[in-house]
């Protein structure tokens, strides 16, 4: 129920064999992930997520919002939607909520949402229902809904021009991106584009 996330830069493989400069959430000292780490908790648990920002300074502040959850945030600096972590990695923001309702939810940056979610700052939160038994998983609390496999599909897309503009902006020290002409050319399932979606984990 306690997660330490870090916003980091990295690259995402795309279908034509290239890669795109991206941002993503990472666990502690790991590499950034696209999408971010899947957070799995039980209904009724108090969840604490601590966020640090190790993105380049031109990226600015970063945050996390958890749609569907009643979140209390502390630390960092005030933002438009929630508390934010400034670049440099020194300060952290802590988000706390009780996972009151079971289901599958997204989480994403609440700062410069149009740009930062496009850059990869998005992930999934799974809240298991009260009484969930991992040895005998059931969808609706009845043996008739027993299942053997569970798959999460998080669908995302990327605009090549935005990612290239951000990479150039990071290199020059100022990011100025027009997201009104948004035109995605890459589509992903759990961070993979075809043909990589057909390969084993």
C-alpha positions as CSV (number, residue, x, y, z in Angstrom):
1,X,0.0,0.0,0.0
2,X,3.1,2.3,-0.1
3,X,4.6,3.2,-3.4
4,X,7.6,5.4,-4.2
5,X,7.3,6.7,-7.7
6,X,9.8,8.9,-9.6
7,X,9.1,10.8,-12.8
8,X,12.0,10.1,-15.2
9,X,12.9,10.4,-18.9
10,X,13.6,7.6,-21.2
11,X,12.7,6.1,-24.6
12,X,9.7,4.0,-25.8
13,X,10.1,1.5,-28.6
14,X,7.8,2.0,-31.6
15,X,6.5,-0.2,-34.4
16,X,8.9,0.9,-37.1
17,X,12.0,-0.1,-35.0
18,X,12.7,3.3,-33.7
19,X,12.2,4.9,-30.3
20,X,10.5,8.1,-29.0
21,X,11.8,10.3,-26.2
22,X,9.3,10.0,-23.4
23,X,8.6,10.6,-19.7
24,X,7.2,8.0,-17.3
25,X,6.8,7.0,-13.7
26,X,9.4,4.6,-12.2
27,X,9.5,2.6,-9.0
28,X,12.3,3.9,-6.7
29,X,15.6,3.5,-8.6
30,X,14.2,1.7,-11.6
31,X,13.9,2.8,-15.2
32,X,10.9,4.8,-16.2
33,X,8.0,2.6,-17.4
34,X,5.4,3.2,-20.1
35,X,2.7,3.0,-18.9
36,X,3.7,3.6,-15.3
37,X,3.8,0.7,-12.7
38,X,0.4,-0.9,-12.1
39,X,-0.5,-0.3,-8.5
40,X,-2.6,-3.2,-7.0
41,X,-4.2,-2.7,-3.6
42,X,-7.1,-4.1,-1.6
43,X,-10.4,-2.4,-1.0
44,X,-10.3,-0.4,2.3
45,X,-6.5,-0.1,2.3
46,X,-4.9,3.3,3.0
47,X,-2.7,3.9,0.0
48,X,0.3,6.2,0.1
49,X,2.1,7.3,-3.0
50,X,5.3,9.4,-2.8
51,X,6.4,11.2,-5.9
52,X,9.8,12.7,-6.8
53,X,10.6,14.5,-10.0
54,X,13.8,13.7,-11.8
55,X,12.8,15.0,-15.2
56,X,15.0,17.7,-16.8
57,X,14.4,21.2,-15.5
58,X,12.6,22.5,-18.7
59,X,9.9,19.8,-18.1
60,X,8.8,21.7,-15.0
61,X,6.7,20.4,-12.1
62,X,5.0,17.0,-12.1
63,X,2.1,15.5,-10.1
64,X,-0.3,12.6,-9.9
65,X,-4.1,12.6,-9.8
66,X,-6.1,9.5,-9.0
67,X,-9.6,9.9,-10.6
68,X,-12.3,8.2,-8.5
69,X,-10.3,8.6,-5.3
70,X,-10.6,11.1,-2.5
71,X,-6.9,12.1,-2.2
72,X,-5.0,14.2,0.3
73,X,-1.7,15.6,-0.9
74,X,1.1,17.1,1.1
75,X,4.6,18.4,0.4
76,X,5.9,19.9,-2.9
77,X,4.3,23.1,-4.2
78,X,0.7,24.0,-5.0
79,X,-0.6,23.3,-8.5
80,X,-3.8,23.9,-10.3
81,X,-5.2,20.4,-9.6
82,X,-3.0,19.1,-6.8
83,X,0.4,19.4,-5.1
84,X,3.3,19.1,-7.5
85,X,7.0,18.0,-7.3
86,X,9.5,20.4,-8.7
87,X,12.4,19.1,-10.9
88,X,15.6,18.1,-9.3
89,X,14.4,15.2,-7.2
90,X,15.0,16.9,-3.9
91,X,11.4,17.6,-2.8
92,X,8.7,15.0,-2.8
93,X,4.9,15.1,-2.8
94,X,2.8,12.5,-0.9
95,X,-0.7,11.5,-2.0
96,X,-2.8,9.5,0.4
97,X,-6.3,8.0,-0.1
98,X,-8.4,5.1,1.1
99,X,-9.2,2.7,-1.7
100,X,-12.9,2.7,-0.9
101,X,-14.3,1.4,-4.2
102,X,-13.1,-1.7,-6.1
103,X,-12.3,-1.5,-9.8
104,X,-9.7,-0.6,-12.3
105,X,-8.7,3.1,-12.5
106,X,-6.1,5.2,-14.2
107,X,-3.7,7.6,-12.6
108,X,-1.9,10.4,-14.5
109,X,-0.1,13.7,-14.2
110,X,-2.3,16.5,-13.1
111,X,0.2,19.1,-14.3
112,X,0.2,20.3,-17.9
113,X,-2.1,17.3,-18.5
114,X,-2.3,17.6,-22.3
115,X,1.5,17.5,-22.6
116,X,2.6,15.3,-19.7
117,X,0.1,12.5,-20.2
118,X,1.0,12.5,-23.9
119,X,4.7,12.2,-22.9
120,X,3.9,9.0,-20.9
121,X,3.0,10.0,-17.3
122,X,0.1,7.6,-17.0
123,X,-0.6,4.3,-15.3
124,X,-3.2,2.0,-13.8
125,X,-4.5,1.4,-10.3
126,X,-6.4,-1.8,-9.5
127,X,-8.4,-2.0,-6.3
128,X,-9.3,-5.6,-5.4
129,X,-12.7,-6.1,-3.8
130,X,-13.0,-6.9,-0.1
131,X,-12.6,-10.6,0.5
132,X,-10.7,-11.1,-2.8
133,X,-8.9,-14.5,-2.8
134,X,-6.0,-14.7,-5.3
135,X,-6.2,-18.5,-5.2
136,X,-9.8,-18.5,-6.3
137,X,-10.5,-15.2,-8.1
138,X,-14.1,-14.4,-8.9
139,X,-15.4,-11.4,-10.8
140,X,-18.7,-11.0,-8.8
141,X,-18.1,-12.9,-5.6
142,X,-19.8,-16.1,-6.9
143,X,-18.2,-19.3,-8.1
144,X,-20.0,-19.0,-11.4
145,X,-17.8,-16.0,-12.1
146,X,-14.5,-17.8,-11.2
147,X,-11.7,-17.0,-13.7
148,X,-8.2,-18.4,-14.3
149,X,-6.5,-15.5,-16.1
150,X,-6.7,-11.7,-15.7
151,X,-5.4,-9.3,-18.3
152,X,-5.1,-5.5,-18.0
153,X,-5.2,-3.6,-21.3
154,X,-4.2,0.1,-21.0
155,X,-4.6,1.7,-24.4
156,X,-2.5,4.8,-25.2
157,X,-1.3,6.8,-28.2
158,X,1.6,9.1,-29.1
159,X,2.2,12.0,-31.4
160,X,5.7,11.8,-33.0
161,X,5.9,15.6,-33.5
162,X,5.1,16.4,-29.9
163,X,7.8,14.0,-28.6
164,X,10.4,15.3,-31.0
165,X,9.6,18.9,-30.1
166,X,9.9,18.1,-26.4
167,X,13.2,16.4,-26.9
168,X,14.5,19.5,-28.8
169,X,13.1,21.7,-26.0
170,X,14.9,19.7,-23.3
171,X,18.1,20.1,-25.3
172,X,17.7,23.8,-25.8
173,X,16.4,24.5,-22.3
174,X,12.8,25.6,-23.1
175,X,9.8,23.5,-24.1
176,X,7.3,25.1,-26.3
177,X,4.8,22.6,-27.7
178,X,1.6,23.2,-29.6
179,X,-0.8,20.4,-28.5
180,X,-3.8,21.8,-30.5
181,X,-2.6,20.1,-33.7
182,X,-2.4,16.7,-31.9
183,X,-2.1,13.9,-34.4
184,X,-1.1,10.5,-33.0
185,X,0.6,8.0,-35.3
186,X,1.5,5.3,-32.7
187,X,-1.0,3.3,-30.7
188,X,0.0,1.1,-27.8
189,X,-1.4,-1.8,-25.7
190,X,0.3,-1.8,-22.3
191,X,3.1,0.3,-23.8
192,X,3.7,-1.9,-26.8
193,X,3.0,-1.2,-30.4
194,X,2.5,-4.0,-33.0
195,X,4.3,-6.3,-33.8
196,X,5.7,-6.2,-30.2
197,X,2.2,-6.8,-28.8
198,X,2.5,-10.4,-30.2
199,X,5.8,-11.2,-28.4
200,X,6.0,-12.9,-24.9
201,X,6.4,-10.6,-21.8
